[in-house]
């Protein structure tokens, strides 16, 4: 299992246990607002919005919150205007980090991200320093037999299916994620996580001596109010991951 999928699975399982419910709702509704503003308010023609809405529903965000976020994006109701900013940097062991922020204050976001990198043994890089290592993909982690997962995923339009421990990673183009998810759900298969994400082209092996530091930095960044997502290219062995969490 790659570092990316391990972390996706772990964050999904931890969810509301580790983060205040209000913070989760805030990040999810911000994502809805940005997606609606950039691609339109109709989820049928805006895969990013459809995915953001589905993620919000998965976390039991009330429908009223979802509708208000879309109305703020279209200008039907007043609200804070969020700007999307990407930060790039490195964790210990040379692990690349690609950090998505949605913020109403660029100076605050930059200061918080920079100080978090510094305090946790990382370094903030220049624009373009790690972005080239990541590609936007639709990603699902699915449970079921190989034949069932393969059939449903490919019928839905998936690009690739590969083993991930006892589960399966299903990769799609970003726009095809809703259709692939629907096909997998229709087949009665379990979906542990589904998202439009940034997949690394290469992984950096991380041993036990650095794993805790790397995960501490990722967690600290992820906990910032302005940070929407943290993508990394670490590859930490399963046994080491079990020890440090």
Residue pairs with C-beta under 8 A, 6 or more apart in sequence:
1 9
1 164
1 165
1 238
2 164
2 169
2 203
2 235
3 200
3 203
3 204
3 206
3 232
3 233
3 234
3 235
3 236
4 139
4 197
4 199
4 200
4 203
4 231
4 232
4 233
5 139
5 141
5 164
5 169
6 236
6 238
6 241
7 218
7 232
7 234
8 139
8 141
8 193
8 195
8 197
9 141
9 192
9 193
10 241
10 245
11 222
12 141
12 192
12 193
15 24
15 59
16 24
16 59
19 223
23 225
24 59
25 56
25 59
25 61
25 65
26 225
27 102
27 228
28 52
28 55
28 56
28 59
28 61
29 56
29 61
29 65
29 66
29 68
29 69
30 69
30 82
30 102
30 228
31 52
31 55
31 56
31 102
31 228
32 49
32 52
32 53
32 56
32 66
32 69
32 70
32 73
33 69
33 70
33 72
33 73
33 79
33 82
34 52
34 73
34 82
34 84
34 102
35 46
35 48
35 49
35 51
35 52
35 73
36 46
36 49
36 69
36 70
36 73
36 74
37 73
37 74
38 48
39 45
39 46
39 47
39 48
39 49
40 46
40 49
41 49
41 70
41 73
41 74
42 49
43 49
43 50
43 53
44 50
47 174
47 175
47 176
47 177
47 178
47 196
48 174
48 196
49 70
50 178
51 138
51 177
51 178
51 194
51 195
51 196
53 66
54 178
54 181
54 194
55 194
55 195
56 65
56 66
57 66
68 77
68 79
71 77
72 78
72 79
72 80
80 104
81 104
82 102
82 103
82 104
83 102
83 103
83 104
83 106
84 100
84 101
84 102
85 100
85 101
85 103
85 106
85 109
85 110
86 98
86 99
86 100
86 101
86 127
86 131
87 98
87 99
87 101
87 110
87 113
87 124
88 96
88 97
88 98
88 99
88 124
88 125
88 126
88 127
88 128
88 129
88 130
88 131
89 96
89 97
89 99
89 117
89 122
89 123
89 124
89 125
89 129
89 130
90 96
90 97
90 122
90 123
90 125
90 130
91 97
91 120
91 121
91 122
91 213
91 214
91 217
91 218
91 232
91 234
92 121
92 122
92 210
92 213
92 214
92 217
93 204
93 205
93 206
93 207
93 210
93 213
93 214
93 234
94 204
95 204
95 206
95 214
95 232
95 233
95 234
96 130
96 133
96 134
96 200
96 204
96 232
96 233
97 122
97 130
97 217
97 218
97 221
97 230
97 231
97 232
98 130
98 131
98 133
98 134
98 198
98 230
98 231
98 232
99 113
99 221
99 227
99 229
99 230
99 231
100 227
100 228
100 229
100 230
100 231
101 109
101 113
101 224
101 226
101 227
101 228
102 226
102 228
103 109
103 226
105 226
108 226
109 224
109 226
112 224
112 226
113 124
113 221
113 224
113 226
113 227
114 124
116 122
116 217
116 220
116 221
116 224
117 123
117 124
117 217
117 221
118 124
119 220
120 213
120 216
120 217
120 220
121 213
121 217
122 217
133 200
133 201
133 202
133 233
134 198
134 199
134 200
134 201
134 231
134 233
135 198
135 199
135 201
136 174
136 196
136 197
136 198
136 199
137 171
137 172
137 173
137 174
137 196
137 197
137 198
137 199
138 171
138 172
138 173
138 174
138 175
138 176
138 177
138 180
138 194
138 195
138 196
138 197
139 169
139 170
139 171
139 172
139 177
139 193
139 194
139 195
139 196
139 197
139 199
140 153
140 169
140 170
140 172
140 177
140 180
140 181
140 184
140 191
140 193
140 194
141 164
141 167
141 168
141 169
141 170
141 191
141 192
141 193
141 194
142 149
142 153
142 167
142 168
142 169
142 170
142 184
142 189
142 190
142 191
142 192
143 166
143 167
143 168
143 189
143 190
143 191
143 192
144 168
144 187
144 189
144 190
146 163
146 168
148 187
148 189
149 161
149 168
149 170
149 184
149 189
150 161
151 187
152 183
152 184
152 186
152 187
152 189
153 161
153 168
153 170
153 180
153 183
153 184
154 161
155 183
156 172
156 176
156 179
156 180
156 181
156 182
156 183
156 184
157 172
157 173
157 176
157 179
157 180
157 183
158 170
158 171
158 172
158 176
158 180
159 171
159 172
159 173
159 176
160 169
160 170
160 171
161 168
161 169
161 170
161 171
162 168
162 169
162 171
163 169
165 238
167 192
170 180
170 184
171 199
172 180
174 196
177 194
177 195
177 196
181 191
181 194
184 191
185 191
197 229
197 231
198 229
198 231
200 231
200 232
200 233
201 233
202 233
203 233
203 234
203 235
204 233
204 234
204 235
205 235
206 214
206 234
206 235
206 236
206 240
207 240
208 240
208 243
208 244
211 234
211 236
211 240
211 241
211 243
211 244
212 244
214 232
214 234
214 236
215 236
215 244
215 245
218 230
218 232
221 227
221 230
222 229
222 230
236 244
